[in-house]
Amino acid sequence: MKKNIITILAGLFFCGLKLNAQNDSIHYLNEVRLSDVKLRDYSKGNLVTTLPDSILKVSQPSLTELLRLNSTIYLKENGIGGTSTTSFRGTNASHTAVVWNGLNINSQLNGQTDFNTISIRNYDNIVIRSGGGGVAYGSGAIGGSIHLNSEFKFKKHFKQDLITSIGSFRTTSTNYKIRYGTNKLYASLGVDHIDSKNNHKYLGRRAKGKKNENGEFSNYNFNLNLGYSINSSNVLKFFQNTYTGKRNFSGSLFSPSNDSYRDNNTRSMVQWNYFRNNFTSVLSLAYLYEKYRFFPNKEELDDFSFGKSTNLIFKYDVNYKFSNDIQLKSVFQHEDIRGKGSDIISERRTRASIALLFSHQINKRLHYGLNIRQEINDSDNFSFKGFKDSVKETYSDVLSFNTTTNIENDDPFLFSIDLSYCFSKFYNLKFNASKNFRTPTFNDLYWNGPGGIGNNLLQPEKSIQAEISNEFNYKGIDFGITGYFIKSKDLIVWEPISSTIWSPINVTKVYNYGLEAKLDYTYKWKKSAIILASNYSYTVSENQETKKQLIFVPLQSITSNLVFRYKKMNAFYQFRWNDDLFVTRDHSQKLKANDVANVGVNYDLYAYKNTNYNLGLVANNIYNEVYQLTVGRPAPNRNYQIRLILKF
């Protein structure tokens, strides 16, 4: 199989050289500023929301708070600073892919990303891509994907940003970012640190007089990007991100806690970008490392459990523009994954994938895209019979729309189609459909510790999804409404095999469907402006065996951000409402609906050319709303933060 992979790779490379030889004109550098061009050129039928640098600077530093207040994604957070995962369109935490500069970085141990380990201020923009993204971004992109993007600007500039804040519960945060560029070089460095005692009061009658105990956390985030333009056709890039954190996991209203958790994540990638006229190739080599240690007693550091994994990734992208309207992209990726831990015997997995993405802008109004991907979850034992079976399975799933099949295949064949039609400046219609998947993790396959045994016969989770979006734009008003449906099968569920031992199997069938609406409005006059950004979601996530809503999925949610600007000052009001959500499968317990609001004001102390000093004051949970993030963990009471932003 390795010979076949090398043959395919070589064919893609020499095919690219042959196409390139047909034209010798220069491909300009501004075309390679983005770290992930698939978002721009191959997602035109999807809902794509970009949160720019201006929003990232004034938001809380964690990705959790950014998404909580600027999207309808539900964040499941085990206390402030604790582990934080998503429910995107009612799917599970492992069904949201987090993509770092084009690479899926979900954990190989549990299939998730902890959103409290991501510092948003180290990136130039963060993008929310709704709808399945399995063809472009691989395992886990069933509900959608979150993209962390860095831009390279090869022009003469030198900029520095310093953001520092102090707030309630002895919370301090500092971020420093520097960017330097010439026509040949680009470098950016970001360092982020946050530290908190996190000893907030518990609100409510049952919690009177109690505080959050054992909730301290501290972490560092380091981000480095380097670029060198060798000549007009070759650019080298280097990406580096390192996170190290120490946090204690808070107790609850029902039981105290004295444990501690330390984790380290390192991501490194080197790229060679080659481009000439209509041909572009990107050769990437990346190394992802994750490690954690859990201490049941933070006073006894010799007693701990641990887990770690490494992932060596080789990726080769080739893109060719046949014209300004038609382009084709091929992506080959190979991964060598190794995992080890206290409860996981040392294991190794090799997997590969081959994808083709086609984009055609028929005219100014109509665009469509056709994309396919063959996933190879064991590249040493892949056969063309397996490929035939995976295509047959997809054909059966799509045409019969049946949730059962006699085919057992762990190498999914994926597809996606998208369509965008602009009827007028006022109305745009989008549609996309796809098949997506999630690969079983090391924990699912190989766990051999307290309370559980892994199952190495698990099949990947699979889903078929479709959505249709309507977008309207009129005199500063942007309104959109989207309906979607996701059918999932072979979901991995841990079930008891004895009174004390659990093991995972493929059983659950789930339907997710709902509506999403957004309203953005901007009104400007003289030196003033009013800006409104609101989102609404109606989400059904139903287990087809029990006919019940899945746990931790609110039926409805609303977010709204209102900003008033006048000369050097702007004031804002942030609001989020979540419906009731169930926390037990039999619906015997639930968390009540809650509405939480924040207010703040920012003032430009000094502004001249590229220099700006800004002072801000924020009050969170201004109504002292009593609510819980998870069962037994009340959220913080009203709290304050003073922030200083220096740009020079």
TAJOGI-V885245 format. One line per field, one symbol per residue. psi: psi as a letter, one per 40 degrees, with the letter a starting at -180 (. if undefined). burial: # if it has 16 or more other ideal C-beta (glycine too) atoms within 10 Angstrom, else .. A space follows every 10 residues. Layout:
psi: ???
burial: ???
This chain:
psi: dddddddddd dddddddddd eeheiihide efdiegeddd effeeihhhh hidddddeii diddddddee iehhhhhgih eaihiihhfe iideehhhhh fehheihede eihheeehhd eeidihhhhi ihfdddeahe fddaihhhhh ihhgihihii hhhiiiaiff hihhhhhhhh iaedihhihh hhhhhhdffi ihiiddehei ihifeiihii hhhhhiihhd aeehhhihhh hhhhihiihi aaddiiifii hhihhhhhhh ihhhihbehh ihhihihhhi iihhhdheeg eehiiiiiii hhhhhhhhhh hdaeehihhi hhhhhhhhii idehihihih iiihihhhhh gdaddhiiih iihhhgeged eiiedddddd ddddddddde fheiiehhhe gihiiiiihh hhdiddhhhi iiiihiihhi iddddehfah eihiheeiii iiihiiihih hihhfehhhi hhiihhhiif ihhhiheaee hiiiihdhhh hhiaihiihh hhhihbfiih hhhiiiihhh ghhedefihi ifhhdiihih hhhhhhbeii iihhhhhhii iieidefdii hiiihhiiii iihhdhhhbe hhhhhihhhi fdefhhiidi hegiiiahii hhhhhhh.
burial: ....#...#. .##..#..## ......#.#. .########. ########.. #...###### ########## ########## ########## ########## ########## ########## ########## ########## ########## ####...... #.#.#.###. #.#.###.#. #....##### ######.### ###...#... .########. #######.#. ..#.#.#.#. #.######## ##....#.## ###.###.#. #.######## ##.#.#.#.# #####..#.. ...#.##### #.######## #.....#### #####.#### #.##..#.## #####.#.#. #.....###. #######.#. .#...#..## ..##..#... ..#.....## ########## ##.....#.# ########## #######... .#.##..### #########. #........# .#.####### ##.#...... ..####.#.# ####.##### .......... ########## ###.....## ########## ###.#....# .#.######. ##.......# #..#.###.# .#........ .###.#.#.# ##...##### .########. #.#.###.
